[in-house]
Amino acid sequence: MKKLNELQAGNVGKVQSIGGDVHFQSRITSIGLTPGSIVEIVQNKRKRPLLIYSRDSLIAINRKDAELIEMKGN
């Protein structure tokens, strides 16, 4: 398993687990990222937020938060 911030642009994976505190988990699940959801990495450039596509939405996630999301590659 890899962390979300370790995937390259064009990779597709499934959210395996979400770490962090309860506030972070609530915030990230409210935007549709839940365990089992499919995510495509649109952009992953250093020192920039990650752009991901999931559930018909383009989402920007900061790098620190992306480290808390464990992914399973397809």
N, C-alpha and C positions, 0 to 999 in steps of 0.2 A: 504494500500500500504506500501511496505517496500523499504528501500534503498538497492542497490545491495550488499553492504558490510554486510548486515544483514542476507542474505540467506546462508544456509548451503550447504555443498557439496552434490551433487545429486539432489538438487532442480532445477526445471525448471520454468522460468517465462518469462513474456513479458515486454519489455521496455515500460514504460508508458510515462515518460518525462525525459529530460536531462537538468539539471540546469547549473550553472556556466556562465562564460563570453563567448563572441562570439568566442574567440580563442579556448577555451576548447571544445565548441560545434562543431566547425569545425573539430578539431583534432579527436574527438571521432566518429563523423559521417563518417569521411574519412576511418576509419578502419572497418566500416560496422555496428556499433551500432546506430541504428536509432529507433525512436518510432515505436513500433509494432513488432520489431524483437524479435525472441525467443532466450533465453539464458539459457544454462545449466551451473550450478556452478560445476566446476571440483575440485577445491581446495579453501578452505577459512580458512587458518591458521592465528592465531594472528601474527602480526608484519611481515607478508609476503604479497606479492602482491596476488590478487585474480587471479585464473586461471579460465577462462570461455571458453565455446565452443559455437560459434554462426556462422551461415552461413558457415559451413565447415571449420572454422578456430579456432585454439586454441589461446587465447589472454590473456596476463597478464596485469592487471590493478592495479595501486597502490591504496591503501586503501583510500587516500584522494580524488582521482578522483571517486572512487566507491560510495562515499557518495553523489555525485551529481546526481546519476542516480536512478530515482524512478522506482520500478518494481511492476508488478501486477502478483501475483501467478496464476498458472494454476490449 
